[in-house]
Amino acid sequence: MPEHLDPSDQDTLRLLSRSPHPYHRQHSELLDPSDHLTYKFYPRDPLDLSLRPPSAPREVTPSSDSGTEADDEHFLKGLPAPKRLRKGLRGRNEALSGTSTPIPSPALLEEEGRRLSINLKKEPLQGKRLQSTADRVRRRKVIIRRSTELLVIGFLGVVVCTNAPVQRILRRWSQELYVWIGVSMSLVLLYPVRLVVWAYWHRTPSRKIPISVPPSFDPAPLLYPPAITIFVSLLLSVDNEAVLLPNIILAICSLPPSLIPTLSSVELGCDPLHWALSCTPLLLRETARKVGVVRVDVAGAGSFPSAVSLETATLLYPLHQNLCLVLHTLTTTSLLIAELQLLSVSLIDLLLLSSSPQAVILKSMLWVGGLDILLSCTQAIKWGISLARVPKWRFKRTSGSSKPTSAFFSGVVSWRRVRHDLFHAPVDSSSCSSCEAFDDLEDSDGPRSISPKGPTRVRTMFDGADSTGIERDSLATGHVAAYKTSSDNIDVKPGSTPLRRHTLPGVDNAPRKSHTHTPSGRRKRTASHSVRAFFSLTQEQAVLRKWFYALYVYICIVGAIFLPLPFAGVKKVVADEALRGREPVGWALGYLFGDLPRFRWEVVSRNLERWICLPPRSSDAPETFGSLGWVDGVRQLHIGLANTRLILSAYFVFVIAIGLIVVFRLSPIYEVDTRRKVFHFMMVAMFLPATYIDPAFAALAVSIVLALFLLLDLLRASQLPPLSKPLASFLAPYVDGRDLRGPVVISHIFLLIGCAIPLWLSLGSLPRTGAGYLEGWEVPTREVSMVSGVVCVGLGDAAASLIGRRWGKRKWLWGGGKSLEGSIAFAVAVFLGLTAARLWLHIGGWPSTTGNSDTWGTATLKMGICATTASLTEAVLTGGNDNVIVPVALWTCVKSLGV
């Protein structure tokens, strides 16, 4: 530490250093870098050069969630020691005492530090704001980055609009789309005007146009939710026009609330003006005529949903706003604003527009099961979390736990006083350093903690005698001492008698116990009411109650799945809406084991055919082989549909087992990010070859695994036995900075969602076939866009991370952690993945939606454009998770170009 700096300057440097050395300072001077970052900057006086730092401020690298960054771990290593969090939950109307939220991610901390440094570095000089060279360079880089991001979104829009089938939809729904563009552009252009009017109305600005765009401005909430919603709905509306109108309304609903002028200062939850703007597409004359029209281009695809009613379309805005509030309450800071908006739009589309059996099953698990668990288990999970945050020492002690002592000996001498005299131990049992939470007087554990009323004096063996020559009154008034935390001596007031220390005191001589400070003078932290309610329990009662909460939650989960009530049980909804009244368990047994001869014999002999649905024999439909590829022909005629699903299930289990073994072997050798990429390659090995073989089964498997992941993460976050601790221990070695944003571990969930979304979207636009109990479970055509998510997340992201970390030396123009080598590796990996997918589609002989009319030269050019677009999107993206947004962008490009 430089000696020429004053203590305040040393505080600033110590705050920015890796080791803040808090124990070198007094208690009142301790720094708290995890709560807020404070910066001190120096005046721009050219004559005063002694107070300036020796070097220019270092540029802060903007954070991102991309795999091309150097490593997320270096952010964690560079952070100061976080403040110890308070154990307990805070009520809604209680005052805050410290921070009760999880540790913010390195991205949030660095973004906060960047905002503070940018805002505080600009010192006023003669009424003008001057910018340093570093600020101008940083602003120029941010402008280049945001402009590139806007160009990528615009390029995706051009690619979608140049698609020939989409152009027919554009001409048919042009008025509604113009309304969306007009509303969005009007609000964006009106926003700076509102800022100028507000500035002149409330204060006197120093500039004519008092508007300044900070370098930390992120346009992701304004760009991605509306743009992605419209692009995807346009591509899906080619086969089902009912998709477009509700998504136009949802695109208006997902605009940032700050763009909407507020009519009142009262928080109403739903802005009336925003609600009215979302209904403007419904006011057109042609909309009422087109809202009930469903145009299906492919025969046999009658399972597409009908258009939503006008009443439902009117209520989309309050549904979207309330769903965003619920999702934000559940995930807190785990999701960014753009991710939250896109998640809400996706869930609403799933609720209103799902028609295929796979989409209905996913809807029943997320909506029906999720709402059942949310309504029935919320309070029990909150109680379980509060109970888990109570330390064991804080529970009430049982009376039988103390050792029996002699009444005579305890009356003569106090063991606490003897221990204090012999071993210099504290007299007060509550003086341990870990006792940091205090409560009211009625929350004490027993009668011993009650301090006596008024001053007391030492009882000696000569008490009552006058041999000392000191009167009783003067002795009683001489035992009030002033205690100082900075000294071990006891100062006696003038005119009083010193305290006799080596006598046999009584129990009433104990010093008064402070409920606000520890014996060392440190202030205790208060416990919230939600945690304080459990202080009256013993440890055995707390464990019993925790198991009671866990049992209640597990019973509610089982009831949400198997409860035979309409609109309340997942099993009942799946049977009625997805399986046409068939029992789900029996249907699943026939779906997987229906081609096994032994299983068929047992079902027929026991007369279980009404419960278990058996598929027809392969020899009953030999005419289907001519219209299918050779792989599908072998699957239907020789192996059997159910046996193929069994083989795929065994293959999935084998890949998972091999991947876990590799991960466990690499744990003591490689870093976290390298081990995490093994899971990416596992997704590629499982779904790249298997998706074309049976896409409906792959979509069903991904949906079930996603619901299982969400349920397990809920049990982990609830801290209920017996699954929470093993799950937390298993996931702890694989979390990164994104998982530290909130209570939800999003890495594995977003990895699965990124691989599944393109598959779900492709299945939503393809026709379905099938007979009997398998109606709607066969897909006659395939397309490359089905596997774009697996290619993007499994190959592109992994290659960018591994190559960029080791050989990435050249950065993009806007700086940051993204390297050109990593982005090139991303593009090459995606290009090779799309080439392998198209080659596997050609070898397998599956009929394609594009008809395979493109030559390999044209297809190579299109795949190169798609790979480059995805790589550039991943390089400029900062306001969303790349495992979700980049696969959707790649699917949009592949689907539009007809690869």
Secondary structure, DSSP 8 states (H G I E B T S, - for coil): --TTS-HHHHHHHHHHSS---GGGS-GGG---TTT----------TT--TTS-SS-----------TTSS-THHHHHHS-------SS---TTS---S--S----HHHHHHHHHHHHHHHS--EETTEE---HHHHHHHHHHHHHHHHHHHHHHHHHHHHHTSHHHHHHHHHTHHHHHHHHHHHHHHHHHHHHHHHHHHHHHS--SSSS-----TT---HHHHHHHHHHHHHHHHHTTT-GGGHHHHHHHHHHTS-GGGS--S-SS--SS-HHHHHHHTGGGGSHHHHHHTT-----STT-TTS-----HHHHHTHHHHHHHHHHHHHHHHTTSS-HHHHHHHHHHHHHHHHH--SHHHHHHHIIIIIIHHHHHHHHHHHHHHHHHHHTS-GGGSB--GGGS----HHHHHH--HHHHHHHHH---SSTT-STT--EE--GGG-SSGGGS--SS------TTTT--TT---HHHHHTT--EE--TT-SS-EE-TTS-----SS---GGGS----SSB-TTS-B-EE--HHHHTTTTSBHHHHHHHHHHHHHHHHHHHHHHHH--STTT-HHHHIIIIISTT--HHHHHHHHHHTT-HHHHHHHHHTT-TTTS-----GGG-GGGGTTS-HHHHHIIIII-HHHHHHHHHHHHHHHHHHHHHHHHHHTTTS-HHHHHHHHHHHHHHHHHHHHHH-HHHHHHHHHHHHHHHHHHHHHHHHT-TTTHHHHHHHHGGG--GGGGSSSS--HHHHHHHHHHHHHHHHHTTS--B--GGGTT-B---B-GGGGHHIIIIIIIIHHHHHHHHHH---B-TT-SS-BHHHHHHHHHHHHHHHHHHHHHHHHHT--BTTTT-S-HHHHHHHHHHHHHHHHHHHHH--SS-HHHHHHHHHHHHHHHHT-
